[in-house]
Amino acid sequence: MTHTIKMFLKIGKEEHIKDLYENGTIYINTIEYFKKVEDEELRGDKYEGASEIINSLPGTFKIPGIERKFKFQKAHIKKAYDVVLGNIYSLYCISSKGFPNPLDFILDEKNLRFGTHCLMIKDNEYFLNKIKAELEKKKYDYRDGFVDYYDKDNISYKKLTLFNKPKEFEYQKEFRFYIHNDKLKPIKIQIGSMKGKAEIIEVKNLTELKVALKK
């Protein structure tokens, strides 16, 4: 299904948002960073890069060297590689996927924890095309798209991709770029000034964005 993108938001520190606005600086961190950072389910996600989730029914198990069987009510198993290579760039996306009617947009205030300032990207097609052109120029293999959210505790089995995240993060309405990278280090690109294509606002004023969209 094709979804309509109304606007992208990028929230962060004032200096980073100004750098993005003035110079088009895109900082793309590693998947390993997002797996390990601890910030109360903001950027950090220990399920990032997981390959499978299994929630089993009640059963029994044995420990090698012990004859006795042990019972369990439920087992939650996360399968993942020790190290997941690649980088991720995330954006908040006001779209028909996150909101059946984008004009009914309501920003979850948990997003305000990302920083003090926000870049409202009004020409999303221009922005996406500039990122893609720069990645292709540097010969990076990449994918982009919406993140799909799942209930990690109440599914019996799910095979995961890098575009799946637990529903605890659904408030972030994420659209992301995944960039294949054999090196475990961040990537930085520049797409040029976003003046005329975007606008900087303070996050404390983001709640007013809902009113503006409904007019």
Backbone hydrogen bonds in HBPLUS format (Angstrom, degrees):
<---DONOR---> <-ACCEPTOR-->    atom                        ^
c    i                          cat <-CA-CA->   ^        H-A-AA   ^      H-
h    n   atom  resd res      DA  || num        DHA   H-A  angle D-A-AA Bond
n    s   type  num  typ     dist DA aas  dist angle  dist       angle   num
A0096-SER N   A0004-THR O   2.96 MM  92  5.39 148.2  2.07 145.5 155.5     1
A0006-LYS N   A0094-ILE O   2.73 MM  88  5.44 157.2  1.79 156.5 163.8     2
A0007-MET N   A0094-ILE O   3.32 MM  87  5.25 153.3  2.39 135.7 140.5     3
A0094-ILE N   A0007-MET O   2.88 MM  87  5.25 171.1  1.89 169.9 170.1     4
A0008-PHE N   A0121-ILE O   3.43 MM 113  5.11 166.3  2.45 141.9 143.1     5
A0121-ILE N   A0008-PHE O   2.87 MM 113  5.11 164.7  1.90 155.4 157.6     6
A0009-LEU N   A0092-TYR O   2.83 MM  83  5.01 155.9  1.88 145.4 150.2     7
A0092-TYR N   A0009-LEU O   3.00 MM  83  5.01 160.1  2.04 165.3 159.8     8
A0010-LYS N   A0119-LEU O   3.09 MM 109  5.16 148.9  2.19 134.6 144.0     9
A0119-LEU N   A0010-LYS O   2.81 MM 109  5.16 160.2  1.85 144.0 149.4    10
A0012-GLY N   A0117-HIS O   2.93 MM 105  5.67 162.2  1.96 160.8 166.0    11
A0117-HIS N   A0012-GLY O   3.08 MM 105  5.67 172.7  2.08 171.9 171.4    12
A0016-HIS N   A0013-LYS O   3.13 MM   3  5.39 121.8  2.48 103.6 117.8    13
A0017-ILE N   A0013-LYS O   2.99 MM   4  6.25 161.7  2.03 161.2 166.8    14
A0018-LYS N   A0014-GLU O   2.95 MM   4  6.11 159.0  1.99 152.4 158.2    15
A0019-ASP N   A0015-GLU O   3.08 MM   4  6.13 148.9  2.17 133.8 142.1    16
A0020-LEU N   A0016-HIS O   2.97 MM   4  6.22 150.9  2.06 143.1 150.7    17
A0021-TYR N   A0017-ILE O   2.95 MM   4  6.17 157.0  2.00 145.6 151.9    18
A0022-GLU N   A0018-LYS O   2.81 MM   4  5.91 169.6  1.82 154.0 156.9    19
A0023-ASN N   A0019-ASP O   2.86 MM   4  5.44 155.2  1.93 136.6 144.8    20
A0024-GLY N   A0020-LEU O   2.89 MM   4  4.21 129.8  2.14 107.9 118.5    21
A0194-MET N   A0021-TYR O   2.76 MM 173  4.91 174.5  1.76 150.3 151.5    22
A0192-GLY N   A0023-ASN O   3.21 MM 169  4.92 131.3  2.46 135.6 124.2    23
A0191-ILE N   A0024-GLY O   2.87 MM 167  4.67 155.1  1.94 119.2 125.3    24
A0026-ILE N   A0189-ILE O   2.78 MM 163  5.25 173.4  1.78 157.0 159.0    25
A0189-ILE N   A0026-ILE O   3.02 MM 163  5.25 159.6  2.06 147.0 152.4    26
A0028-ILE N   A0187-ILE O   2.74 MM 159  5.01 173.6  1.74 169.5 168.1    27
A0187-ILE N   A0028-ILE O   2.90 MM 159  5.01 163.4  1.93 142.3 147.6    28
A0088-ILE N   A0029-ASN O   2.88 MM  59  5.85 153.6  1.95 165.1 173.8    29
A0033-TYR N   A0030-THR O   3.16 MM   3  5.24 127.2  2.46  95.7 108.5    30
A0034-PHE N   A0030-THR O   3.41 MM   4  6.85 157.4  2.46 145.9 149.7    31
A0031-ILE N   A0086-GLY O   2.97 MM  55  5.90 156.5  2.02 149.3 145.6    32
A0035-LYS N   A0031-ILE O   2.96 MM   4  6.25 142.8  2.10 148.3 159.8    33
A0036-LYS N   A0032-GLU O   3.18 MM   4  6.27 145.6  2.30 143.3 150.2    34
A0036-LYS N   A0033-TYR O   3.20 MM   3  5.40 127.7  2.49  99.0 111.6    35
A0037-VAL N   A0033-TYR O   2.94 MM   4  5.93 151.2  2.03 160.0 165.7    36
A0045-ASP N   A0034-PHE O   2.75 MM  11  5.86 162.6  1.78 154.0 157.6    37
A0048-GLU N   A0045-ASP O   2.96 MM   3  5.38 165.3  1.98 116.3 120.3    38
A0050-ALA N   A0047-TYR O   3.00 MM   3  5.30 162.1  2.03 132.8 131.1    39
A0051-SER N   A0079-LYS O   2.72 MM  28  5.59 157.8  1.77 148.1 155.6    40
A0160-LEU N   A0051-SER O   2.81 MM 109  4.87 171.2  1.82 129.1 131.5    41
A0052-GLU N   A0079-LYS O   3.34 MM  27  5.05 157.8  2.40 131.9 132.4    42
A0079-LYS N   A0052-GLU O   2.93 MM  27  5.05 168.4  1.95 144.9 148.7    43
A0053-ILE N   A0158-LYS O   2.94 MM 105  5.29 150.3  2.03 148.2 157.3    44
A0158-LYS N   A0053-ILE O   2.98 MM 105  5.29 145.4  2.11 149.3 153.4    45
A0054-ILE N   A0077-ILE O   2.89 MM  23  5.02 156.8  1.95 149.3 154.1    46
A0077-ILE N   A0054-ILE O   2.75 MM  23  5.02 171.8  1.75 158.7 161.4    47
A0055-ASN N   A0156-SER O   3.01 MM 101  4.73 164.1  2.04 122.1 126.3    48
A0056-SER N   A0075-ALA O   2.90 MM  19  5.21 156.9  1.95 148.6 153.1    49
A0059-GLY N   A0072-PHE O   3.06 MM  13  5.59 151.7  2.14 145.5 153.9    50
A0072-PHE N   A0059-GLY O   2.91 MM  13  5.59 156.1  1.97 151.8 151.9    51
A0061-PHE N   A0070-PHE O   2.77 MM   9  5.30 143.7  1.90 144.8 156.8    52
A0070-PHE N   A0061-PHE O   2.82 MM   9  5.30 169.9  1.83 159.5 163.0    53
A0066-ILE N   A0063-ILE O   2.92 MM   3  5.56 155.6  1.98 150.6 151.7    54
A0087-ASN N   A0179-ILE O   2.89 MM  92  5.09 157.0  1.94 145.1 152.8    55
A0179-ILE N   A0087-ASN O   2.86 MM  92  5.09 165.2  1.88 145.8 150.1    56
A0089-TYR N   A0177-PHE O   2.97 MM  88  5.06 154.4  2.04 139.5 146.8    57
A0177-PHE N   A0089-TYR O   2.84 MM  88  5.06 152.8  1.91 144.9 154.2    58
A0091-LEU N   A0175-PHE O   2.87 MM  84  5.28 145.0  1.99 153.3 164.5    59
A0175-PHE N   A0091-LEU O   2.93 MM  84  5.28 158.1  1.98 152.6 158.7    60
A0093-CYS N   A0173-LYS O   2.86 MM  80  5.67 158.1  1.91 156.1 162.6    61
A0099-PHE N   A0095-SER O   2.93 MM   4  5.96 151.6  2.01 145.7 154.9    62
A0104-ASP N   A0101-ASN O   2.73 MM   3  5.57 168.1  1.74 133.8 138.1    63
A0105-PHE N   A0102-PRO O   3.07 MM   3  5.30 145.4  2.20 116.3 116.6    64
A0111-ASN N   A0108-ASP O   3.03 MM   3  6.03 164.3  2.06 129.0 132.2    65
A0112-LEU N   A0109-GLU O   3.05 MM   3  5.44 153.8  2.12 110.1 117.7    66
A0113-ARG N   A0110-LYS O   3.24 MM   3  5.88 167.3  2.26 115.2 118.9    67
A0114-PHE N   A0111-ASN O   3.17 MM   3  5.91 172.2  2.17 121.8 124.0    68
A0203-VAL N   A0116-THR O   2.89 MM  87  5.42 172.8  1.90 130.4 132.5    69
A0118-CYS N   A0201-ILE O   2.80 MM  83  5.41 158.8  1.85 168.9 172.3    70
A0201-ILE N   A0118-CYS O   2.94 MM  83  5.41 159.1  1.99 154.2 161.1    71
A0120-MET N   A0199-GLU O   2.79 MM  79  5.17 169.1  1.81 163.1 159.8    72
A0199-GLU N   A0120-MET O   2.96 MM  79  5.17 142.3  2.11 133.1 145.0    73
A0122-LYS N   A0197-LYS O   2.99 MM  75  5.78 136.8  2.18 142.2 155.3    74
A0123-ASP N   A0197-LYS O   3.27 MM  74  5.34 153.0  2.35 149.3 147.7    75
A0127-PHE N   A0123-ASP O   3.13 MM   4  6.40 163.5  2.16 152.6 157.4    76
A0128-LEU N   A0124-ASN O   2.93 MM   4  6.09 169.8  1.94 152.5 154.6    77
A0129-ASN N   A0125-GLU O   2.97 MM   4  6.07 165.4  1.99 149.5 154.2    78
A0130-LYS N   A0126-TYR O   2.98 MM   4  6.15 152.0  2.06 148.6 155.9    79
A0131-ILE N   A0127-PHE O   3.13 MM   4  6.42 158.7  2.18 150.6 155.7    80
A0132-LYS N   A0128-LEU O   2.96 MM   4  6.18 170.8  1.97 157.5 160.0    81
A0133-ALA N   A0129-ASN O   2.90 MM   4  5.98 157.7  1.95 144.0 150.4    82
A0134-GLU N   A0130-LYS O   3.10 MM   4  6.23 155.2  2.16 142.9 148.8    83
A0135-LEU N   A0131-ILE O   2.95 MM   4  6.21 160.2  1.99 154.8 160.4    84
A0136-GLU N   A0132-LYS O   2.91 MM   4  6.06 160.4  1.95 150.3 155.8    85
A0137-LYS N   A0133-ALA O   2.89 MM   4  6.00 146.7  2.00 138.1 147.9    86
A0138-LYS N   A0134-GLU O   3.08 MM   4  6.30 145.9  2.20 140.6 148.4    87
A0140-TYR N   A0135-LEU O   2.90 MM   5  5.31 179.1  1.90 152.0 151.7    88
A0139-LYS N   A0136-GLU O   2.98 MM   3  4.68 154.6  2.05  96.8 103.9    89
A0180-HIS N   A0141-ASP O   2.83 MM  39  5.48 163.1  1.86 164.3 169.8    90
A0143-ARG N   A0178-TYR O   2.87 MM  35  5.27 149.3  1.97 148.4 157.7    91
A0178-TYR N   A0143-ARG O   2.81 MM  35  5.27 167.9  1.82 156.6 160.5    92
A0145-GLY N   A0176-ARG O   3.06 MM  31  5.74 150.2  2.15 153.8 163.1    93
A0176-ARG N   A0145-GLY O   2.95 MM  31  5.74 163.5  1.98 163.1 158.0    94
A0147-VAL N   A0174-GLU O   2.96 MM  27  5.58 157.4  2.01 161.2 154.2    95
A0148-ASP N   A0163-PHE O   2.85 MM  15  6.15 171.2  1.85 157.2 156.1    96
A0165-LYS N   A0148-ASP O   3.00 MM  17  6.39 148.5  2.10 152.2 159.0    97
A0150-TYR N   A0165-LYS O   3.02 MM  15  6.36 146.5  2.14 144.4 153.7    98
A0167-LYS N   A0150-TYR O   2.76 MM  17  5.14 136.6  1.95 149.9 144.9    99
A0154-ASN N   A0151-ASP O   3.33 MM   3  5.67 152.1  2.41 108.9 116.2   100
A0164-ASN N   A0161-THR O   3.24 MM   3  5.57 139.9  2.41 119.4 116.1   101
A0169-PHE N   A0166-PRO O   3.01 MM   3  6.02 172.5  2.01 130.0 132.5   102
A0170-GLU N   A0167-LYS O   2.99 MM   3  4.98 168.4  2.00 111.3 113.8   103
A0172-GLN N   A0169-PHE O   2.96 MM   3  5.76 166.2  1.98 124.8 129.4   104
A0173-LYS N   A0170-GLU O   3.10 MM   3  5.68 167.2  2.11 119.8 123.4   105
A0185-LYS N   A0183-LYS O   2.94 MM   2  5.63 134.7  2.15 103.3  90.1   106
A0197-LYS N   A0194-MET O   2.91 MM   3  5.19 155.9  1.96 127.5 133.2   107
A0198-ALA N   A0194-MET O   3.06 MM   4  5.76 119.6  2.44 168.7 171.7   108
A0205-ASN N   A0202-GLU O   2.92 MM   3  5.65 160.2  1.96 120.8 127.3   109
A0206-LEU N   A0203-VAL O   2.93 MM   3  5.07 166.1  1.94 112.0 116.3   110
A0208-GLU N   A0205-ASN O   3.06 MM   3  5.61 147.1  2.17 112.0 121.0   111
A0209-LEU N   A0206-LEU O   2.92 MM   3  5.26 151.9  2.00 109.4 118.4   112
A0212-ALA N   A0208-GLU O   3.18 MM   4  6.55 160.9  2.22 153.2 158.1   113
A0213-LEU N   A0209-LEU O   3.04 MM   4  6.24 154.3  2.10 150.4 156.3   114
A0214-LYS N   A0210-LYS O   3.24 MM   4  6.42 138.3  2.43 142.0 152.1   115
A0214-LYS N   A0211-VAL O   3.21 MM   3  5.31 132.5  2.45  97.9 110.2   116
